[in-house]
């Protein structure tokens, strides 16, 4: 695990309004102050990158090239060659899981979507290797053994798949379960 701290206060906005990581809404444009980091990652290895800001922040990851088209291509790829997250509120954390497609140097930017005072400040960035869980598909569900009382299972869906896309709505056409899932199975009598 590698941890770094930084502060975007007083930093510049290198690319103006050019970085959007594939989003069409103006509220998703990374036009705040940013800091950049590079890290060497190994092909096929998954990494968990966690941002803990003291301001309303975001981050994005991409491979080679320090120009807007390369950054946007990577961070909009949905995890294929990069990743992104927005709207990490002060005092909270958010993680992205990224599986490096090639052994190379990758870039990580801590940024925001505004230059107002609540959109810059200090942060901590943690990068660690990550072993994805095996129960992110229905067929790979983890078996739970029920006890005589209450049985509690804890988990984390960070980095897990959304196996069925937008196909799961549990009979309510106004609600679609779009997030990643963790599956469990148990025997009942």
C-alpha positions in Angstrom: 0.0 0.0 0.0 1.2 3.5 -0.9 -0.2 6.6 0.7 0.3 10.2 -0.4 -1.1 13.5 0.9 -1.5 16.7 -1.0 -3.4 20.0 -1.2 -4.9 21.5 -4.3 -5.2 24.9 -2.7 -3.4 27.4 -4.9 -2.7 24.9 -7.7 -3.6 25.6 -11.3 -6.2 24.2 -13.7 -4.0 22.9 -16.5 -6.7 21.9 -19.0 -9.5 24.4 -18.5 -12.8 22.7 -19.3 -11.3 19.9 -21.5 -11.3 17.0 -19.0 -14.8 15.4 -18.7 -13.9 11.6 -18.7 -16.7 11.0 -21.2 -19.5 12.7 -19.4 -21.7 15.2 -21.3 -23.0 17.1 -18.3 -21.2 20.4 -17.5 -21.3 19.5 -13.8 -18.9 16.6 -14.5 -16.2 18.7 -16.1 -13.0 18.6 -14.1 -12.1 22.3 -14.2 -10.8 22.8 -10.7 -7.3 22.8 -9.3 -5.5 19.5 -9.7 -2.4 17.6 -8.6 -0.8 14.7 -10.6 0.9 11.5 -9.5 2.5 8.7 -11.5 2.8 5.1 -10.5 4.2 1.9 -12.1 1.5 -0.8 -12.3 1.7 -4.4 -13.4 -0.3 -5.9 -16.2 -3.3 -8.0 -15.0 -3.0 -6.8 -11.4 -6.0 -5.1 -9.8 -5.4 -1.9 -7.7 -7.7 -0.2 -5.3 -7.3 3.6 -5.4 -9.0 5.4 -2.5 -9.4 9.2 -2.2 -10.1 10.8 1.2 -10.5 14.6 0.6 -11.2 17.5 2.8 -13.1 19.2 0.0 -15.6 18.2 -2.7 -13.2 16.2 -5.0 -12.8 13.7 -7.7 -10.0 11.7 -9.3 -9.1 10.0 -12.6 -6.6 7.4 -13.7 -5.1 7.0 -17.2 -2.0 5.6 -18.9 0.4 7.4 -21.2 0.1 11.0 -22.4 -0.3 14.3 -20.6 -2.8 15.8 -23.0 -6.6 16.1 -22.9 -7.5 13.5 -25.5 -5.3 10.8 -23.8 -6.6 11.7 -20.3 -10.3 11.6 -21.5 -9.7 8.3 -23.5 -8.3 6.6 -20.4 -10.6 7.9 -17.7 -13.8 7.4 -19.8 -12.9 3.8 -20.6 -14.9 2.3 -17.8 -11.9 0.5 -16.3 -10.4 -0.8 -19.5 -7.5 1.7 -19.7 -8.4 4.0 -16.8 -11.1 5.0 -14.4 -12.7 8.1 -12.8 -14.9 9.1 -9.9 -16.7 12.4 -9.1 -18.4 14.0 -6.1 -16.3 12.6 -3.2 -17.5 14.8 -0.3 -15.3 16.2 2.4 -14.6 13.8 5.2 -15.7 10.7 3.2 -13.7 8.2 1.0 -14.4 6.7 -2.3 -12.5 3.9 -4.1 -12.1 2.8 -7.7 -10.8 -0.5 -8.7 -8.5 -0.5 -11.8 -7.0 -3.6 -13.4 -3.9 -2.5 -15.4 -4.1 -3.8 -19.0 -0.3 -3.4 -19.5 2.8 -3.0 -17.3 3.4 0.7 -17.6 3.5 4.0 -15.8 0.0 5.3 -15.1 -1.2 8.8 -14.0 -3.6 9.7 -11.2 -5.1 13.2 -10.9 -6.9 14.6 -7.9 -9.2 17.3 -9.2 -12.6 18.9 -8.7 -15.4 20.2 -10.8 -15.2 23.9 -9.7 -12.8 26.5 -8.5 -14.9 27.7 -5.6 -13.4 27.4 -2.1 -15.3 24.2 -1.2 -13.7 22.5 -4.2 -10.0 22.6 -3.3 -8.0 21.6 -0.2 -6.1 18.7 1.3 -6.5 15.0 0.7 -5.1 11.6 1.2 -4.7 9.1 -1.7 -4.1 5.4 -1.0 -3.1 2.9 -3.7 -2.9 -0.8 -2.9 -3.1 -4.1 -4.7 -6.5 -5.6 -4.7 -7.8 -9.2 -4.9 -11.3 -9.0 -6.4 -14.0 -11.1 -4.6 -15.2 -14.2 -6.2 -18.9 -13.7 -5.4 -19.6 -10.9 -7.9 -21.7 -13.3 -10.1 -24.8 -15.2 -9.3 -23.1 -18.5 -10.1 -20.2 -17.6 -7.8 -22.4 -16.8 -4.8 -20.8 -17.3 -1.4 -22.4 -20.1 0.7 -23.6 -18.8 4.0 -24.3 -21.3 6.9 -27.2 -20.2 9.0 -26.8 -20.6 12.8 -29.5 -21.0 15.4 -29.7 -17.3 16.0 -28.9 -14.3 13.8 -26.3 -14.9 11.1 -24.5 -11.7 9.9 -22.5 -11.4 6.7 -20.5 -8.3 5.9 -19.2 -7.5 2.4 -18.1 -4.7 0.1 -19.2 -4.2 -3.5 -16.3 -2.0 -4.4 -14.7 -3.4 -7.6 -17.4 -5.9 -8.2 -19.3 -6.4 -11.4 -22.8 -5.4 -12.5 -23.6 -8.8 -14.0 -27.0 -8.0 -15.5 -26.6 -4.3 -16.5 -30.0 -2.7 -16.3 -32.0 -5.9 -16.5 -32.8 -6.3 -12.8 -35.8 -4.2 -11.5 -37.6 -6.7 -9.1 -40.9 -6.0 -10.8 -40.7 -2.2 -10.4 -40.2 -0.7 -13.8 -39.3 2.7 -12.2 -36.3 1.2 -10.2 -33.4 -0.5 -11.9 -30.5 -1.9 -9.9 -27.5 -0.6 -11.9 -24.8 -1.0 -9.2 -22.3 -3.8 -8.6 -23.6 -6.8 -6.7 -22.3 -9.3 -4.2 -24.1 -12.6 -4.2 -24.8 -15.0 -1.3 -26.7 -18.2 -1.0 -28.1 -20.2 1.9 -30.1 -23.3 2.6 -33.5 -23.0 4.3 -36.0 -25.6 5.4 
